[in-house]
């Protein structure tokens, strides 16, 4: 792939991530400035807790779809623009690594949007959509576990860390023991997503610490 095209897509992914569904929905349907409500974060938890539970659920679902659909559209466009034979071997692994980069740029844009003075959300559900693209089963299992933790024990904060860490841990297990799981994944996929999960965990820990939640 042409490096210039890659860089342009990374930049586009970042600014796409800056598009805040939380800010737009609260402004449109409640005439609220989400940055002056509750924790002051443009994220699902703040809306769910301090604005409206249905709207919080909607924002979470939209953030998941925002990430997942972006990656699916990029993949579709890549295939449409590919004029020669389908990707295989080293080309396919390179393509998947590049898709990880696009998703990461989008996630950074969501959490640290230049368009709003780097004040974004925690990124939990955008991260969910990101990993759903690469590791759907580990993430679906993790979402089920997180939902049970919230319903049975009301532990929202712990459920967030489950969503961040558990899918990566399960991906590690699946990658090691299920050959079909790793067929189209990059060689260093597990190490890369561990790194992303650690960054997400650190970001959320810092936010929680700042807000006095820990």
C-alpha positions as CSV (number, residue, x, y, z in Angstrom):
1,X,0.0,0.0,0.0
2,X,1.1,3.5,-0.8
3,X,2.5,5.1,2.4
4,X,0.7,8.4,1.6
5,X,-2.6,6.6,1.4
6,X,-2.0,4.8,4.6
7,X,-1.1,8.1,6.4
8,X,-4.2,9.8,5.0
9,X,-6.5,7.0,6.2
10,X,-4.9,7.1,9.7
11,X,-5.6,10.8,9.9
12,X,-9.1,10.3,8.6
13,X,-9.6,7.5,11.2
14,X,-8.4,9.8,14.0
15,X,-10.8,12.6,13.0
16,X,-13.6,10.1,12.6
17,X,-13.0,9.0,16.1
18,X,-13.3,12.6,17.3
19,X,-17.0,12.5,16.2
20,X,-18.7,12.2,19.6
21,X,-22.1,10.5,19.7
22,X,-22.5,11.4,23.4
23,X,-22.0,15.1,22.8
24,X,-24.2,15.2,19.7
25,X,-27.1,13.2,21.1
26,X,-27.3,15.1,24.4
27,X,-27.1,18.4,22.6
28,X,-29.7,17.4,20.0
29,X,-32.3,15.7,22.2
30,X,-31.8,17.3,25.6
31,X,-30.1,20.6,24.7
32,X,-27.4,19.7,27.2
33,X,-23.7,20.4,27.2
34,X,-22.4,17.0,28.4
35,X,-19.2,18.5,29.6
36,X,-21.2,20.4,32.3
37,X,-23.1,17.3,33.4
38,X,-22.1,14.8,36.0
39,X,-18.5,13.8,35.6
40,X,-18.1,16.1,32.6
41,X,-17.1,13.3,30.4
42,X,-18.6,12.7,26.9
43,X,-19.1,9.0,27.5
44,X,-21.8,6.4,27.9
45,X,-21.5,6.1,31.7
46,X,-22.0,9.8,32.3
47,X,-25.1,9.8,30.2
48,X,-26.5,6.6,31.6
49,X,-26.0,7.8,35.2
50,X,-26.7,11.6,35.0
51,X,-28.9,12.1,31.9
52,X,-31.0,9.1,30.8
53,X,-30.5,5.3,31.0
54,X,-32.1,4.6,27.6
55,X,-29.9,7.4,26.0
56,X,-26.9,5.9,27.7
57,X,-27.6,2.5,26.2
58,X,-28.2,4.1,22.8
59,X,-24.9,6.0,23.0
60,X,-23.0,2.8,24.0
61,X,-24.5,0.9,21.1
62,X,-23.7,3.7,18.6
63,X,-20.1,3.8,19.8
64,X,-19.8,0.1,19.2
65,X,-21.2,0.4,15.7
66,X,-19.2,3.5,15.1
67,X,-16.0,1.6,15.5
68,X,-17.1,-1.7,13.9
69,X,-18.7,-0.2,10.8
70,X,-15.7,2.0,10.2
71,X,-13.4,-1.0,10.0
72,X,-15.8,-3.0,7.9
73,X,-16.2,-0.1,5.5
74,X,-12.4,0.4,5.2
75,X,-12.0,-3.3,4.6
76,X,-14.7,-3.3,1.9
77,X,-13.1,-0.3,0.2
78,X,-9.7,-2.0,0.3
79,X,-11.2,-5.0,-1.5
80,X,-12.9,-2.9,-4.1
81,X,-9.8,-0.9,-4.8
82,X,-7.7,-4.1,-5.1
83,X,-7.4,-4.7,-8.8
84,X,-5.3,-7.8,-8.7
85,X,-5.8,-11.2,-7.0
86,X,-7.1,-11.4,-3.4
87,X,-4.6,-10.7,-0.6
88,X,-2.8,-13.8,0.7
89,X,0.2,-14.7,2.8
90,X,2.4,-11.8,3.9
91,X,0.1,-9.3,2.1
92,X,-2.9,-10.4,4.1
93,X,-1.0,-10.2,7.4
94,X,0.3,-6.7,6.5
95,X,-3.3,-5.7,5.7
96,X,-4.5,-6.9,9.1
97,X,-1.7,-5.0,10.9
98,X,-2.7,-1.9,9.0
99,X,-6.3,-2.4,10.1
100,X,-5.1,-2.5,13.7
101,X,-3.4,0.8,13.1
102,X,-6.6,2.4,11.6
103,X,-8.6,1.2,14.6
104,X,-6.1,2.5,17.1
105,X,-6.1,5.9,15.4
106,X,-9.9,6.0,15.6
107,X,-9.8,5.0,19.3
108,X,-7.2,7.7,20.1
109,X,-9.5,10.2,18.3
110,X,-12.4,9.2,20.5
111,X,-10.5,9.4,23.8
112,X,-8.4,12.5,22.9
113,X,-10.3,14.5,20.3
114,X,-8.4,17.5,18.9
115,X,-11.7,19.0,17.9
116,X,-12.7,19.3,21.6
117,X,-9.5,20.2,23.3
118,X,-8.6,16.6,23.9
119,X,-11.7,16.1,26.1
120,X,-13.3,12.8,25.1
121,X,-14.8,9.8,26.7
122,X,-13.4,6.7,28.3
123,X,-13.6,4.9,25.0
124,X,-14.9,1.6,26.5
125,X,-17.6,1.0,23.8
126,X,-15.5,2.3,20.9
127,X,-12.8,-0.1,22.1
128,X,-15.5,-2.9,22.2
129,X,-16.4,-2.3,18.5
130,X,-12.7,-2.2,17.6
131,X,-12.0,-5.6,19.1
132,X,-15.3,-7.0,17.8
133,X,-13.9,-6.6,14.3
134,X,-10.7,-8.7,15.1
135,X,-11.9,-11.1,17.9
136,X,-15.7,-11.2,18.0
137,X,-16.1,-14.3,20.2
138,X,-13.7,-13.2,22.9
139,X,-15.4,-9.8,23.0
140,X,-18.9,-11.2,23.0
141,X,-18.0,-13.5,25.9
142,X,-16.5,-10.6,27.8
143,X,-19.5,-8.4,27.2
144,X,-21.8,-11.1,28.6
145,X,-19.5,-11.4,31.7
146,X,-19.5,-7.6,32.1
147,X,-23.3,-7.4,31.8
148,X,-23.7,-10.1,34.5
149,X,-21.4,-8.2,36.8
150,X,-23.5,-5.0,36.4
151,X,-26.8,-6.8,36.8
152,X,-25.9,-9.0,39.7
153,X,-23.4,-6.9,41.6
154,X,-23.9,-3.3,40.3
155,X,-20.1,-3.1,39.7
156,X,-19.9,-0.8,36.7
157,X,-16.3,0.2,37.2
158,X,-15.1,-3.4,37.5
159,X,-17.3,-4.4,34.5
160,X,-15.4,-1.7,32.5
161,X,-12.0,-3.3,33.3
162,X,-13.4,-6.7,32.4
163,X,-14.4,-5.4,29.0
164,X,-10.8,-4.0,28.6
165,X,-8.8,-6.9,29.8
166,X,-10.8,-10.1,29.4
167,X,-11.2,-10.1,25.6
168,X,-7.5,-9.8,25.2
169,X,-6.8,-12.6,27.7
170,X,-9.4,-14.8,25.9
171,X,-7.8,-13.8,22.5
172,X,-4.5,-15.0,23.9
173,X,-6.0,-18.4,24.8
174,X,-7.9,-18.7,21.5
175,X,-4.8,-17.7,19.5
176,X,-2.7,-20.3,21.3
177,X,-5.1,-23.3,21.1
178,X,-7.4,-22.6,18.1
179,X,-5.6,-22.6,14.7
180,X,-8.8,-21.3,12.9
181,X,-8.8,-18.3,15.2
182,X,-5.4,-17.1,14.2
183,X,-5.7,-17.9,10.5
184,X,-6.2,-14.3,9.3
185,X,-4.5,-12.5,12.2
186,X,-1.1,-10.9,12.3
187,X,1.8,-12.8,13.9
188,X,2.1,-10.3,16.8
189,X,-1.7,-9.7,17.2
190,X,-1.8,-10.8,20.8
191,X,1.1,-8.6,21.8
192,X,-0.4,-5.6,20.0
193,X,-3.8,-5.9,21.6
194,X,-2.2,-6.5,25.0
195,X,-0.4,-3.2,24.5
196,X,-3.7,-1.4,23.5
197,X,-5.5,-2.9,26.5
198,X,-2.8,-1.7,28.9
199,X,-3.1,1.8,27.4
200,X,-6.9,1.7,27.8
201,X,-6.6,0.4,31.3
202,X,-4.1,3.2,32.2
203,X,-6.3,5.8,30.6
204,X,-9.4,4.7,32.5
205,X,-7.4,4.4,35.8
206,X,-6.1,8.0,35.4
207,X,-9.6,9.3,34.6
208,X,-11.1,7.4,37.6
209,X,-8.3,8.7,39.8
210,X,-8.9,12.3,38.7
211,X,-12.6,12.0,39.3
212,X,-12.1,10.5,42.8
213,X,-13.7,7.2,41.8
214,X,-10.9,5.1,43.2
